[in-house]
């Protein structure tokens, strides 16, 4: 089962950027994230929707339809 939340290292690998870049993006609120204790986590689905929006300019609805 895939985890629902990604840590900064997993996000960095997904986006092919450095971990420091991920932390800067989170701090700038460029990517969706949440904080659990002292740890930053990015919801997997939100990250993929963010990537979809950034590449197409379209949001993906839950049913798979695009807005």
PDB file with one MODEL, atoms N, CA, C and O in Angstrom:
MODEL        1
ATOM      1  N   UNK A   1       0.849  -1.193   0.000  1.00  0.00           N
ATOM      2  CA  UNK A   1       0.000   0.000   0.000  1.00  0.00           C
ATOM      3  C   UNK A   1       0.884   1.242   0.000  1.00  0.00           C
ATOM      4  O   UNK A   1       1.832   1.335   0.779  1.00  0.00           O
ATOM      5  N   UNK A   2       0.575   2.178  -0.861  1.00  0.00           N
ATOM      6  CA  UNK A   2       1.305   3.438  -0.900  1.00  0.00           C
ATOM      7  C   UNK A   2       0.906   4.281   0.311  1.00  0.00           C
ATOM      8  O   UNK A   2      -0.254   4.292   0.724  1.00  0.00           O
ATOM      9  N   UNK A   3       1.879   4.976   0.863  1.00  0.00           N
ATOM     10  CA  UNK A   3       1.576   5.851   1.986  1.00  0.00           C
ATOM     11  C   UNK A   3       0.824   7.074   1.493  1.00  0.00           C
ATOM     12  O   UNK A   3       1.033   7.534   0.370  1.00  0.00           O
ATOM     13  N   UNK A   4      -0.048   7.594   2.338  1.00  0.00           N
ATOM     14  CA  UNK A   4      -0.840   8.765   1.973  1.00  0.00           C
ATOM     15  C   UNK A   4      -0.024  10.042   2.083  1.00  0.00           C
ATOM     16  O   UNK A   4      -0.289  11.018   1.381  1.00  0.00           O
ATOM     17  N   UNK A   5       0.978  10.035   2.970  1.00  0.00           N
ATOM     18  CA  UNK A   5       1.775  11.231   3.208  1.00  0.00           C
ATOM     19  C   UNK A   5       3.225  10.989   2.833  1.00  0.00           C
ATOM     20  O   UNK A   5       3.793   9.944   3.152  1.00  0.00           O
ATOM     21  N   UNK A   6       3.818  11.955   2.156  1.00  0.00           N
ATOM     22  CA  UNK A   6       5.212  11.873   1.741  1.00  0.00           C
ATOM     23  C   UNK A   6       6.056  12.791   2.607  1.00  0.00           C
ATOM     24  O   UNK A   6       5.614  13.876   2.985  1.00  0.00           O
ATOM     25  N   UNK A   7       7.271  12.358   2.920  1.00  0.00           N
ATOM     26  CA  UNK A   7       8.189  13.256   3.614  1.00  0.00           C
ATOM     27  C   UNK A   7       8.957  14.070   2.584  1.00  0.00           C
ATOM     28  O   UNK A   7       8.799  13.869   1.380  1.00  0.00           O
ATOM     29  N   UNK A   8       9.787  14.986   3.060  1.00  0.00           N
ATOM     30  CA  UNK A   8      10.488  15.902   2.157  1.00  0.00           C
ATOM     31  C   UNK A   8      11.391  15.161   1.179  1.00  0.00           C
ATOM     32  O   UNK A   8      11.511  15.560   0.021  1.00  0.00           O
ATOM     33  N   UNK A   9      12.027  14.088   1.635  1.00  0.00           N
ATOM     34  CA  UNK A   9      12.907  13.318   0.751  1.00  0.00           C
ATOM     35  C   UNK A   9      12.115  12.669  -0.375  1.00  0.00           C
ATOM     36  O   UNK A   9      12.554  12.672  -1.525  1.00  0.00           O
ATOM     37  N   UNK A  10      10.953  12.115  -0.053  1.00  0.00           N
ATOM     38  CA  UNK A  10      10.118  11.474  -1.071  1.00  0.00           C
ATOM     39  C   UNK A  10       9.586  12.505  -2.070  1.00  0.00           C
ATOM     40  O   UNK A  10       9.510  12.233  -3.269  1.00  0.00           O
ATOM     41  N   UNK A  11       9.222  13.683  -1.573  1.00  0.00           N
ATOM     42  CA  UNK A  11       8.752  14.748  -2.461  1.00  0.00           C
ATOM     43  C   UNK A  11       9.888  15.186  -3.381  1.00  0.00           C
ATOM     44  O   UNK A  11       9.687  15.386  -4.579  1.00  0.00           O
ATOM     45  N   UNK A  12      11.080  15.334  -2.811  1.00  0.00           N
ATOM     46  CA  UNK A  12      12.246  15.736  -3.609  1.00  0.00           C
ATOM     47  C   UNK A  12      12.511  14.727  -4.721  1.00  0.00           C
ATOM     48  O   UNK A  12      12.793  15.108  -5.857  1.00  0.00           O
ATOM     49  N   UNK A  13      12.423  13.452  -4.397  1.00  0.00           N
ATOM     50  CA  UNK A  13      12.632  12.414  -5.420  1.00  0.00           C
ATOM     51  C   UNK A  13      11.550  12.478  -6.486  1.00  0.00           C
ATOM     52  O   UNK A  13      11.838  12.315  -7.672  1.00  0.00           O
ATOM     53  N   UNK A  14      10.314  12.713  -6.080  1.00  0.00           N
ATOM     54  CA  UNK A  14       9.201  12.785  -7.031  1.00  0.00           C
ATOM     55  C   UNK A  14       9.365  13.961  -7.984  1.00  0.00           C
ATOM     56  O   UNK A  14       9.112  13.843  -9.183  1.00  0.00           O
ATOM     57  N   UNK A  15       9.790  15.096  -7.437  1.00  0.00           N
ATOM     58  CA  UNK A  15       9.919  16.313  -8.248  1.00  0.00           C
ATOM     59  C   UNK A  15      11.292  16.464  -8.885  1.00  0.00           C
ATOM     60  O   UNK A  15      11.516  17.368  -9.690  1.00  0.00           O
ATOM     61  N   UNK A  16      12.210  15.575  -8.523  1.00  0.00           N
ATOM     62  CA  UNK A  16      13.585  15.629  -9.028  1.00  0.00           C
ATOM     63  C   UNK A  16      14.264  16.963  -8.675  1.00  0.00           C
ATOM     64  O   UNK A  16      14.905  17.607  -9.504  1.00  0.00           O
ATOM     65  N   UNK A  17      14.087  17.342  -7.393  1.00  0.00           N
ATOM     66  CA  UNK A  17      14.736  18.541  -6.850  1.00  0.00           C
ATOM     67  C   UNK A  17      15.394  18.155  -5.532  1.00  0.00           C
ATOM     68  O   UNK A  17      15.221  17.034  -5.054  1.00  0.00           O
ATOM     69  N   UNK A  18      16.135  19.064  -4.954  1.00  0.00           N
ATOM     70  CA  UNK A  18      16.773  18.812  -3.666  1.00  0.00           C
ATOM     71  C   UNK A  18      15.803  18.959  -2.510  1.00  0.00           C
ATOM     72  O   UNK A  18      14.754  19.592  -2.635  1.00  0.00           O
ATOM     73  N   UNK A  19      16.166  18.367  -1.388  1.00  0.00           N
ATOM     74  CA  UNK A  19      15.326  18.434  -0.193  1.00  0.00           C
ATOM     75  C   UNK A  19      15.191  19.875   0.291  1.00  0.00           C
ATOM     76  O   UNK A  19      14.112  20.282   0.721  1.00  0.00           O
ATOM     77  N   UNK A  20      16.270  20.648   0.226  1.00  0.00           N
ATOM     78  CA  UNK A  20      16.204  22.053   0.645  1.00  0.00           C
ATOM     79  C   UNK A  20      15.204  22.827  -0.208  1.00  0.00           C
ATOM     80  O   UNK A  20      14.495  23.697   0.298  1.00  0.00           O
ATOM     81  N   UNK A  21      15.147  22.514  -1.488  1.00  0.00           N
ATOM     82  CA  UNK A  21      14.178  23.159  -2.387  1.00  0.00           C
ATOM     83  C   UNK A  21      12.754  22.827  -1.945  1.00  0.00           C
ATOM     84  O   UNK A  21      11.881  23.695  -1.966  1.00  0.00           O
ATOM     85  N   UNK A  22      12.517  21.584  -1.549  1.00  0.00           N
ATOM     86  CA  UNK A  22      11.186  21.183  -1.074  1.00  0.00           C
ATOM     87  C   UNK A  22      10.816  22.005   0.153  1.00  0.00           C
ATOM     88  O   UNK A  22       9.700  22.517   0.236  1.00  0.00           O
ATOM     89  N   UNK A  23      11.736  22.141   1.111  1.00  0.00           N
ATOM     90  CA  UNK A  23      11.454  22.932   2.308  1.00  0.00           C
ATOM     91  C   UNK A  23      11.169  24.389   1.958  1.00  0.00           C
ATOM     92  O   UNK A  23      10.295  25.006   2.566  1.00  0.00           O
ATOM     93  N   UNK A  24      11.890  24.946   0.992  1.00  0.00           N
ATOM     94  CA  UNK A  24      11.626  26.321   0.569  1.00  0.00           C
ATOM     95  C   UNK A  24      10.243  26.430  -0.087  1.00  0.00           C
ATOM     96  O   UNK A  24       9.522  27.401   0.142  1.00  0.00           O
ATOM     97  N   UNK A  25       9.877  25.441  -0.895  1.00  0.00           N
ATOM     98  CA  UNK A  25       8.562  25.445  -1.548  1.00  0.00           C
ATOM     99  C   UNK A  25       7.440  25.333  -0.518  1.00  0.00           C
ATOM    100  O   UNK A  25       6.406  25.990  -0.640  1.00  0.00           O
ATOM    101  N   UNK A  26       7.654  24.496   0.494  1.00  0.00           N
ATOM    102  CA  UNK A  26       6.660  24.359   1.566  1.00  0.00           C
ATOM    103  C   UNK A  26       6.531  25.673   2.323  1.00  0.00           C
ATOM    104  O   UNK A  26       5.420  26.135   2.582  1.00  0.00           O
ATOM    105  N   UNK A  27       7.661  26.276   2.678  1.00  0.00           N
ATOM    106  CA  UNK A  27       7.654  27.534   3.421  1.00  0.00           C
ATOM    107  C   UNK A  27       6.959  28.637   2.630  1.00  0.00           C
ATOM    108  O   UNK A  27       6.248  29.463   3.204  1.00  0.00           O
ATOM    109  N   UNK A  28       7.161  28.652   1.320  1.00  0.00           N
ATOM    110  CA  UNK A  28       6.530  29.653   0.452  1.00  0.00           C
ATOM    111  C   UNK A  28       5.091  29.282   0.092  1.00  0.00           C
ATOM    112  O   UNK A  28       4.417  30.015  -0.631  1.00  0.00           O
ATOM    113  N   UNK A  29       4.625  28.136   0.604  1.00  0.00           N
ATOM    114  CA  UNK A  29       3.272  27.637   0.332  1.00  0.00           C
ATOM    115  C   UNK A  29       3.036  27.408  -1.158  1.00  0.00           C
ATOM    116  O   UNK A  29       1.932  27.606  -1.665  1.00  0.00           O
ATOM    117  N   UNK A  30       4.096  26.988  -1.847  1.00  0.00           N
ATOM    118  CA  UNK A  30       3.994  26.669  -3.270  1.00  0.00           C
ATOM    119  C   UNK A  30       3.407  25.281  -3.485  1.00  0.00           C
ATOM    120  O   UNK A  30       2.758  25.029  -4.500  1.00  0.00           O
ATOM    121  N   UNK A  31       3.634  24.385  -2.536  1.00  0.00           N
ATOM    122  CA  UNK A  31       3.087  23.034  -2.635  1.00  0.00           C
ATOM    123  C   UNK A  31       2.244  22.748  -1.398  1.00  0.00           C
ATOM    124  O   UNK A  31       2.547  23.252  -0.316  1.00  0.00           O
ATOM    125  N   UNK A  32       1.194  21.948  -1.543  1.00  0.00           N
ATOM    126  CA  UNK A  32       0.329  21.645  -0.404  1.00  0.00           C
ATOM    127  C   UNK A  32       1.087  20.805   0.624  1.00  0.00           C
ATOM    128  O   UNK A  32       1.790  19.861   0.263  1.00  0.00           O
ATOM    129  N   UNK A  33       0.941  21.150   1.899  1.00  0.00           N
ATOM    130  CA  UNK A  33       1.646  20.410   2.939  1.00  0.00           C
ATOM    131  C   UNK A  33       0.924  20.562   4.266  1.00  0.00           C
ATOM    132  O   UNK A  33       0.016  21.381   4.414  1.00  0.00           O
ATOM    133  N   UNK A  34       1.348  19.758   5.218  1.00  0.00           N
ATOM    134  CA  UNK A  34       0.863  19.872   6.581  1.00  0.00           C
ATOM    135  C   UNK A  34       2.002  19.536   7.515  1.00  0.00           C
ATOM    136  O   UNK A  34       2.976  18.888   7.132  1.00  0.00           O
ATOM    137  N   UNK A  35       1.861  19.991   8.751  1.00  0.00           N
ATOM    138  CA  UNK A  35       2.906  19.739   9.726  1.00  0.00           C
ATOM    139  C   UNK A  35       2.359  18.807  10.791  1.00  0.00           C
ATOM    140  O   UNK A  35       1.282  19.034  11.343  1.00  0.00           O
ATOM    141  N   UNK A  36       3.114  17.758  11.071  1.00  0.00           N
ATOM    142  CA  UNK A  36       2.764  16.811  12.127  1.00  0.00           C
ATOM    143  C   UNK A  36       3.915  16.845  13.109  1.00  0.00           C
ATOM    144  O   UNK A  36       5.000  16.338  12.824  1.00  0.00           O
ATOM    145  N   UNK A  37       3.681  17.441  14.263  1.00  0.00           N
ATOM    146  CA  UNK A  37       4.775  17.653  15.200  1.00  0.00           C
ATOM    147  C   UNK A  37       5.789  18.565  14.543  1.00  0.00           C
ATOM    148  O   UNK A  37       5.443  19.661  14.102  1.00  0.00           O
ATOM    149  N   UNK A  38       7.034  18.130  14.472  1.00  0.00           N
ATOM    150  CA  UNK A  38       8.069  18.915  13.831  1.00  0.00           C
ATOM    151  C   UNK A  38       8.347  18.486  12.407  1.00  0.00           C
ATOM    152  O   UNK A  38       9.303  18.957  11.791  1.00  0.00           O
ATOM    153  N   UNK A  39       7.519  17.596  11.874  1.00  0.00           N
ATOM    154  CA  UNK A  39       7.756  17.039  10.542  1.00  0.00           C
ATOM    155  C   UNK A  39       6.800  17.618   9.510  1.00  0.00           C
ATOM    156  O   UNK A  39       5.618  17.830   9.781  1.00  0.00           O
ATOM    157  N   UNK A  40       7.334  17.866   8.334  1.00  0.00           N
ATOM    158  CA  UNK A  40       6.530  18.313   7.199  1.00  0.00           C
ATOM    159  C   UNK A  40       6.101  17.082   6.414  1.00  0.00           C
ATOM    160  O   UNK A  40       6.916  16.199   6.148  1.00  0.00           O
ATOM    161  N   UNK A  41       4.845  17.021   6.047  1.00  0.00           N
ATOM    162  CA  UNK A  41       4.334  15.942   5.209  1.00  0.00           C
ATOM    163  C   UNK A  41       3.509  16.547   4.086  1.00  0.00           C
ATOM    164  O   UNK A  41       2.837  17.564   4.260  1.00  0.00           O
ATOM    165  N   UNK A  42       3.576  15.903   2.941  1.00  0.00           N
ATOM    166  CA  UNK A  42       2.816  16.334   1.776  1.00  0.00           C
ATOM    167  C   UNK A  42       1.884  15.189   1.385  1.00  0.00           C
ATOM    168  O   UNK A  42       2.346  14.082   1.108  1.00  0.00           O
ATOM    169  N   UNK A  43       0.579  15.446   1.362  1.00  0.00           N
ATOM    170  CA  UNK A  43      -0.346  14.396   0.932  1.00  0.00           C
ATOM    171  C   UNK A  43      -0.053  13.979  -0.512  1.00  0.00           C
ATOM    172  O   UNK A  43       0.013  14.820  -1.409  1.00  0.00           O
ATOM    173  N   UNK A  44       0.121  12.677  -0.722  1.00  0.00           N
ATOM    174  CA  UNK A  44       0.471  12.145  -2.041  1.00  0.00           C
ATOM    175  C   UNK A  44      -0.507  12.631  -3.110  1.00  0.00           C
ATOM    176  O   UNK A  44      -0.085  13.133  -4.152  1.00  0.00           O
ATOM    177  N   UNK A  45      -1.793  12.488  -2.861  1.00  0.00           N
ATOM    178  CA  UNK A  45      -2.792  12.858  -3.866  1.00  0.00           C
ATOM    179  C   UNK A  45      -2.748  14.356  -4.161  1.00  0.00           C
ATOM    180  O   UNK A  45      -2.871  14.770  -5.314  1.00  0.00           O
ATOM    181  N   UNK A  46      -2.572  15.164  -3.118  1.00  0.00           N
ATOM    182  CA  UNK A  46      -2.498  16.618  -3.317  1.00  0.00           C
ATOM    183  C   UNK A  46      -1.278  16.997  -4.148  1.00  0.00           C
ATOM    184  O   UNK A  46      -1.341  17.908  -4.974  1.00  0.00           O
ATOM    185  N   UNK A  47      -0.165  16.296  -3.928  1.00  0.00           N
ATOM    186  CA  UNK A  47       1.037  16.574  -4.714  1.00  0.00           C
ATOM    187  C   UNK A  47       0.802  16.254  -6.191  1.00  0.00           C
ATOM    188  O   UNK A  47       1.173  17.037  -7.065  1.00  0.00           O
ATOM    189  N   UNK A  48       0.185  15.103  -6.465  1.00  0.00           N
ATOM    190  CA  UNK A  48      -0.062  14.729  -7.856  1.00  0.00           C
ATOM    191  C   UNK A  48      -1.072  15.672  -8.511  1.00  0.00           C
ATOM    192  O   UNK A  48      -0.954  15.973  -9.698  1.00  0.00           O
ATOM    193  N   UNK A  49      -2.061  16.140  -7.748  1.00  0.00           N
ATOM    194  CA  UNK A  49      -3.010  17.117  -8.284  1.00  0.00           C
ATOM    195  C   UNK A  49      -2.317  18.448  -8.552  1.00  0.00           C
ATOM    196  O   UNK A  49      -2.609  19.113  -9.545  1.00  0.00           O
ATOM    197  N   UNK A  50      -1.396  18.837  -7.663  1.00  0.00           N
ATOM    198  CA  UNK A  50      -0.618  20.061  -7.856  1.00  0.00           C
ATOM    199  C   UNK A  50       0.228  19.957  -9.121  1.00  0.00           C
ATOM    200  O   UNK A  50       0.307  20.908  -9.899  1.00  0.00           O
ATOM    201  N   UNK A  51       0.860  18.804  -9.326  1.00  0.00           N
ATOM    202  CA  UNK A  51       1.662  18.586 -10.540  1.00  0.00           C
ATOM    203  C   UNK A  51       0.762  18.684 -11.769  1.00  0.00           C
ATOM    204  O   UNK A  51       1.124  19.322 -12.757  1.00  0.00           O
ATOM    205  N   UNK A  52      -0.397  18.059 -11.708  1.00  0.00           N
ATOM    206  CA  UNK A  52      -1.348  18.102 -12.833  1.00  0.00           C
ATOM    207  C   UNK A  52      -1.748  19.543 -13.143  1.00  0.00           C
ATOM    208  O   UNK A  52      -1.786  19.951 -14.303  1.00  0.00           O
ATOM    209  N   UNK A  53      -2.044  20.307 -12.090  1.00  0.00           N
ATOM    210  CA  UNK A  53      -2.446  21.698 -12.284  1.00  0.00           C
ATOM    211  C   UNK A  53      -1.301  22.516 -12.872  1.00  0.00           C
ATOM    212  O   UNK A  53      -1.518  23.321 -13.778  1.00  0.00           O
ATOM    213  N   UNK A  54      -0.090  22.319 -12.369  1.00  0.00           N
ATOM    214  CA  UNK A  54       1.061  23.079 -12.846  1.00  0.00           C
ATOM    215  C   UNK A  54       1.397  22.751 -14.303  1.00  0.00           C
ATOM    216  O   UNK A  54       1.898  23.607 -15.031  1.00  0.00           O
ATOM    217  N   UNK A  55       1.128  21.529 -14.723  1.00  0.00           N
ATOM    218  CA  UNK A  55       1.482  21.145 -16.090  1.00  0.00           C
ATOM    219  C   UNK A  55       0.369  21.406 -17.095  1.00  0.00           C
ATOM    220  O   UNK A  55       0.640  21.597 -18.280  1.00  0.00           O
ATOM    221  N   UNK A  56      -0.881  21.416 -16.638  1.00  0.00           N
ATOM    222  CA  UNK A  56      -1.989  21.597 -17.582  1.00  0.00           C
ATOM    223  C   UNK A  56      -2.831  22.826 -17.297  1.00  0.00           C
ATOM    224  O   UNK A  56      -3.570  23.280 -18.170  1.00  0.00           O
ATOM    225  N   UNK A  57      -2.735  23.372 -16.097  1.00  0.00           N
ATOM    226  CA  UNK A  57      -3.580  24.499 -15.708  1.00  0.00           C
ATOM    227  C   UNK A  57      -4.987  24.078 -15.350  1.00  0.00           C
ATOM    228  O   UNK A  57      -5.869  24.919 -15.178  1.00  0.00           O
ATOM    229  N   UNK A  58      -5.202  22.765 -15.235  1.00  0.00           N
ATOM    230  CA  UNK A  58      -6.533  22.246 -14.938  1.00  0.00           C
ATOM    231  C   UNK A  58      -6.491  21.423 -13.657  1.00  0.00           C
ATOM    232  O   UNK A  58      -5.555  20.659 -13.423  1.00  0.00           O
ATOM    233  N   UNK A  59      -7.525  21.594 -12.829  1.00  0.00           N
ATOM    234  CA  UNK A  59      -7.655  20.802 -11.614  1.00  0.00           C
ATOM    235  C   UNK A  59      -8.350  19.485 -11.953  1.00  0.00           C
ATOM    236  O   UNK A  59      -9.147  19.418 -12.888  1.00  0.00           O
ATOM    237  N   UNK A  60      -8.045  18.453 -11.194  1.00  0.00           N
ATOM    238  CA  UNK A  60      -8.668  17.150 -11.381  1.00  0.00           C
ATOM    239  C   UNK A  60      -9.681  16.953 -10.274  1.00  0.00           C
ATOM    240  O   UNK A  60      -9.355  17.075  -9.093  1.00  0.00           O
ATOM    241  N   UNK A  61     -10.922  16.644 -10.659  1.00  0.00           N
ATOM    242  CA  UNK A  61     -11.965  16.382  -9.670  1.00  0.00           C
ATOM    243  C   UNK A  61     -11.865  14.947  -9.196  1.00  0.00           C
ATOM    244  O   UNK A  61     -11.187  14.126  -9.814  1.00  0.00           O
ATOM    245  N   UNK A  62     -12.547  14.642  -8.089  1.00  0.00           N
ATOM    246  CA  UNK A  62     -12.495  13.304  -7.512  1.00  0.00           C
ATOM    247  C   UNK A  62     -12.975  12.227  -8.469  1.00  0.00           C
ATOM    248  O   UNK A  62     -12.429  11.124  -8.478  1.00  0.00           O
ATOM    249  N   UNK A  63     -13.981  12.523  -9.270  1.00  0.00           N
ATOM    250  CA  UNK A  63     -14.523  11.531 -10.204  1.00  0.00           C
ATOM    251  C   UNK A  63     -13.628  11.351 -11.407  1.00  0.00           C
ATOM    252  O   UNK A  63     -13.943  10.546 -12.285  1.00  0.00           O
ATOM    253  N   UNK A  64     -12.511  12.081 -11.481  1.00  0.00           N
ATOM    254  CA  UNK A  64     -11.629  11.968 -12.608  1.00  0.00           C
ATOM    255  C   UNK A  64     -11.925  12.953 -13.716  1.00  0.00           C
ATOM    256  O   UNK A  64     -11.243  12.957 -14.740  1.00  0.00           O
ATOM    257  N   UNK A  65     -12.941  13.797 -13.525  1.00  0.00           N
ATOM    258  CA  UNK A  65     -13.248  14.809 -14.519  1.00  0.00           C
ATOM    259  C   UNK A  65     -12.373  16.010 -14.280  1.00  0.00           C
ATOM    260  O   UNK A  65     -11.956  16.268 -13.151  1.00  0.00           O
ATOM    261  N   UNK A  66     -12.091  16.747 -15.338  1.00  0.00           N
ATOM    262  CA  UNK A  66     -11.268  17.947 -15.208  1.00  0.00           C
ATOM    263  C   UNK A  66     -12.152  19.187 -15.265  1.00  0.00           C
ATOM    264  O   UNK A  66     -13.162  19.221 -15.968  1.00  0.00           O
ATOM    265  N   UNK A  67     -11.748  20.197 -14.512  1.00  0.00           N
ATOM    266  CA  UNK A  67     -12.502  21.464 -14.506  1.00  0.00           C
ATOM    267  C   UNK A  67     -11.971  22.379 -15.580  1.00  0.00           C
ATOM    268  O   UNK A  67     -12.468  23.494 -15.743  1.00  0.00           O
TER     269      UNK A  67
ENDMDL
END
